[in-house]
Amino acid sequence: MNEWPAVQELYRKKVPKLQIANQLGISRNTVKRLIKLKEEPKYTREYYATKIDPYILAALALPTPSLVFITIST
């Protein structure tokens, strides 16, 4: 994800897109896409339901077991 600033800087210095791609080890299409962006891309992950979602609240409501420490004297 650190390619965006590097691509923007090299593009401002009039470095060809192919050379930017080779120098950074990314594809030319990625270079073109990053040049078009005005700000650094943010990764966001969509929420999706899981199989345990209906049970989470019930599980959190269960009493938690207390820890019992036993001392053994010899």
N, CA, C and O of each residue as an XYZ file, in Angstrom:
296
protein
N       0.804     -1.188      0.000
C       0.000      0.000      0.000
C       0.850      1.257      0.000
O       0.309      2.361     -0.054
N       2.139      1.122      0.057
C       3.006      2.296      0.071
C       3.419      2.726     -1.330
O       4.281      3.590     -1.488
N       2.807      2.125     -2.346
C       3.196      2.459     -3.712
C       2.653      3.812     -4.155
O       3.279      4.491     -4.970
N       1.488      4.217     -3.626
C       0.841      5.433     -4.109
C       1.736      6.665     -4.018
O       1.873      7.379     -5.012
N       2.359      6.946     -2.857
C       3.224      8.131     -2.810
C       4.410      8.044     -3.774
O       4.800      9.037     -4.387
N       4.969      6.851     -3.895
C       6.118      6.673     -4.789
C       5.705      6.889     -6.245
O       6.418      7.541     -7.008
N       4.557      6.344     -6.623
C       4.072      6.512     -8.002
C       3.794      7.979     -8.283
O       4.162      8.490     -9.341
N       3.151      8.657     -7.347
C       2.835     10.075     -7.547
C       4.100     10.912     -7.694
O       4.169     11.799     -8.546
N       5.089     10.633     -6.871
C       6.345     11.397     -6.927
C       7.087     11.154     -8.241
O       7.567     12.096     -8.872
N       7.179      9.891     -8.647
C       7.876      9.586     -9.896
C       7.129     10.160    -11.104
O       7.751     10.617    -12.063
N       5.809     10.133    -11.053
C       5.014     10.664    -12.166
C       5.191     12.184    -12.276
O       5.246     12.729    -13.378
N       5.280     12.857    -11.132
C       5.531     14.316    -11.146
C       6.904     14.637    -11.722
O       7.111     15.711    -12.286
N       7.842     13.701    -11.580
C       9.192     13.895    -12.119
C       9.281     13.494    -13.587
O      10.373     13.436    -14.153
N       8.119     13.214    -14.210
C       8.019     12.863    -15.635
C       8.681     11.534    -15.978
O       9.160     11.344    -17.096
N       8.706     10.611    -15.010
C       9.229      9.269    -15.271
C       8.135      8.501    -16.018
O       6.974      8.550    -15.612
N       8.482      7.788    -17.105
C       7.478      7.027    -17.853
C       6.798      5.953    -16.994
O       7.395      5.405    -16.067
N       5.551      5.673    -17.326
C       4.756      4.707    -16.554
C       5.396      3.323    -16.541
O       5.410      2.654    -15.507
N       5.922      2.896    -17.677
C       6.564      1.579    -17.751
C       7.769      1.518    -16.814
O       7.986      0.510    -16.141
N       8.543      2.585    -16.774
C       9.713      2.613    -15.904
C       9.293      2.627    -14.425
O       9.944      1.996    -13.592
N       8.217      3.339    -14.100
C       7.705      3.345    -12.727
C       7.298      1.922    -12.333
O       7.624      1.454    -11.242
N       6.587      1.243    -13.231
C       6.141     -0.125    -12.957
C       7.321     -1.053    -12.728
O       7.316     -1.848    -11.788
N       8.328     -0.956    -13.578
C       9.504     -1.823    -13.444
C      10.273     -1.507    -12.167
O      10.740     -2.412    -11.476
N      10.400     -0.229    -11.859
C      11.174      0.192    -10.694
C      10.513     -0.249     -9.390
O      11.197     -0.651     -8.449
N       9.176     -0.172     -9.335
C       8.467     -0.531     -8.111
C       8.020     -1.990     -8.079
O       7.574     -2.478     -7.040
N       8.136     -2.691     -9.210
C       7.749     -4.092     -9.258
C       6.246     -4.298     -9.241
O       5.759     -5.277     -8.676
N       5.497     -3.372     -9.861
C       4.043     -3.495     -9.949
C       3.643     -3.416    -11.418
O       4.462     -3.058    -12.265
N       2.405     -3.745    -11.723
C       1.976     -3.767    -13.114
C       1.721     -2.354    -13.636
O       1.503     -1.422    -12.862
N       1.751     -2.214    -14.953
C       1.481     -0.907    -15.577
C       0.054     -0.466    -15.306
O      -0.208      0.724    -15.130
N      -0.880     -1.428    -15.270
C      -2.271     -1.071    -14.975
C      -2.409     -0.510    -13.564
O      -3.192      0.413    -13.338
N      -1.660     -1.056    -12.623
C      -1.682     -0.538    -11.257
C      -1.113      0.872    -11.228
O      -1.634      1.736    -10.523
N      -0.060      1.110    -11.978
C       0.527      2.451    -12.044
C      -0.497      3.433    -12.603
O      -0.666      4.527    -12.065
N      -1.181      3.049    -13.678
C      -2.193      3.932    -14.265
C      -3.305      4.231    -13.274
O      -3.760      5.370    -13.168
N      -3.741      3.207    -12.549
C      -4.819      3.386    -11.573
C      -4.379      4.306    -10.440
O      -5.143      5.172    -10.014
N      -3.141      4.125     -9.945
C      -2.651      4.938     -8.846
C      -2.409      6.382     -9.260
O      -2.529      7.286     -8.433
N      -2.072      6.614    -10.521
C      -1.879      7.978    -11.009
C      -3.202      8.732    -11.021
O      -3.239      9.928    -10.733
N      -4.289      8.038    -11.353
C      -5.604      8.679    -11.424
C      -6.143      9.073    -10.051
O      -6.953      9.995     -9.947
N      -5.703      8.387     -9.000
C      -6.223      8.654     -7.658
C      -5.653      9.960     -7.105
O      -4.457     10.226     -7.226
N      -6.518     10.766     -6.500
C      -6.084     12.041     -5.924
C      -5.568     11.882     -4.500
O      -4.799     12.716     -4.022
N      -5.987     10.815     -3.819
C      -5.493     10.553     -2.475
C      -5.202      9.067     -2.327
O      -5.667      8.246     -3.117
N      -4.432      8.738     -1.311
C      -4.013      7.355     -1.105
C      -5.221      6.444     -0.897
O      -6.129      6.793     -0.142
N      -5.248      5.278     -1.556
C      -6.390      4.381     -1.412
C      -6.468      3.815      0.009
O      -5.451      3.506      0.631
N      -7.682      3.690      0.495
C      -7.921      3.129      1.827
C      -8.537      1.749      1.663
O      -9.491      1.571      0.905
N      -7.992      0.783      2.370
C      -8.538     -0.563      2.312
C      -9.692     -0.655      3.293
O      -9.518     -0.408      4.487
N     -10.858     -1.007      2.801
C     -12.004     -1.232      3.671
C     -12.580     -2.602      3.341
O     -12.685     -2.992      2.179
N     -12.942     -3.305      4.379
C     -13.491     -4.640      4.196
C     -14.979     -4.598      4.499
O     -15.399     -4.050      5.518
N     -15.763     -5.171      3.623
C     -17.201     -5.208      3.814
C     -17.556     -6.181      4.927
O     -16.896     -7.205      5.110
N     -18.612     -5.845      5.670
C     -19.096     -6.749      6.701
C     -19.918     -7.849      6.048
O     -20.709     -7.592      5.140
N     -19.731     -9.042      6.505
C     -20.562    -10.149      6.049
C     -20.957    -10.978      7.263
O     -20.199    -11.106      8.224
N     -22.129    -11.521      7.198
C     -22.654    -12.298      8.322
C     -21.919    -13.626      8.447
O     -21.521    -14.237      7.455
N     -21.752    -14.050      9.682
C     -21.128    -15.347      9.928
C     -22.166    -16.297     10.528
O     -23.264    -15.884     10.901
N     -21.806    -17.541     10.610
C     -22.734    -18.544     11.132
C     -23.018    -18.362     12.620
O     -24.078    -18.763     13.100
N     -22.087    -17.766     13.347
C     -22.285    -17.645     14.789
C     -22.934    -16.328     15.203
O     -23.192    -16.131     16.390
N     -23.201    -15.437     14.285
C     -23.798    -14.146     14.630
C     -25.064    -14.261     15.476
O     -25.207    -13.505     16.437
N     -25.984    -15.167     15.167
C     -27.196    -15.240     15.995
C     -26.922    -15.671     17.442
O     -27.758    -15.437     18.315
N     -25.792    -16.284     17.705
C     -25.504    -16.836     19.019
C     -24.544    -15.987     19.851
O     -24.318    -16.288     21.023
N     -23.981    -14.941     19.271
C     -22.964    -14.160     19.977
C     -23.524    -13.519     21.237
O     -22.913    -13.621     22.301
N     -24.668    -12.863     21.141
C     -25.234    -12.200     22.315
C     -25.581    -13.203     23.404
O     -25.377    -12.924     24.586
N     -26.099    -14.355     23.031
C     -26.427    -15.382     24.021
C     -25.153    -15.900     24.691
O     -25.146    -16.156     25.895
N     -24.102    -16.052     23.934
C     -22.845    -16.544     24.498
C     -22.234    -15.517     25.444
O     -21.655    -15.888     26.465
N     -22.353    -14.247     25.123
C     -21.806    -13.209     25.995
C     -22.606    -13.075     27.284
O     -22.076    -12.620     28.297
N     -23.867    -13.464     27.257
C     -24.717    -13.369     28.442
C     -24.466    -14.514     29.420
O     -24.891    -14.435     30.573
N     -23.800    -15.555     28.994
C     -23.527    -16.694     29.881
C     -22.587    -16.269     31.003
O     -21.715    -15.426     30.792
N     -22.752    -16.836     32.178
C     -21.833    -16.497     33.276
C     -20.437    -17.027     32.972
O     -20.269    -18.111     32.414
N     -19.460    -16.248     33.347
C     -18.081    -16.665     33.102
C     -17.602    -17.516     34.267
O     -17.926    -17.220     35.418
N     -16.854    -18.541     34.000
C     -16.370    -19.387     35.096
C     -15.348    -18.615     35.927
O     -14.506    -17.899     35.385
N     -15.431    -18.768     37.230
C     -14.457    -18.102     38.100
C     -13.271    -19.032     38.306
O     -13.411    -20.254     38.349
N     -12.141    -18.439     38.426
C     -10.934    -19.234     38.630
C     -10.786    -19.540     40.116
O     -10.896    -18.646     40.955
N     -10.542    -20.775     40.429
C     -10.365    -21.199     41.791
C      -8.923    -21.649     41.956
O      -8.434    -22.530     41.249
N      -8.263    -21.017     42.910
C      -6.879    -21.389     43.160
C      -6.834    -22.298     44.384
O      -7.373    -21.978     45.443
N      -6.194    -23.405     44.210
C      -6.072    -24.379     45.308
C      -4.619    -24.382     45.753
O      -3.695    -24.544     44.956
N      -4.459    -24.202     47.030
C      -3.088    -24.273     47.553
C      -2.887    -25.636     48.198
O      -3.724    -26.114     48.964
N      -1.810    -26.218     47.884
C      -1.489    -27.547     48.431
C      -0.330    -27.368     49.405
O       0.759    -26.935     49.030
N      -0.586    -27.706     50.635
C       0.493    -27.606     51.626
C       1.017    -29.013     51.928
O       0.244    -29.960     52.075
N       2.287    -29.123     52.013
C       2.898    -30.446     52.277
C       3.523    -30.511     53.627
O       4.076    -31.545     54.002
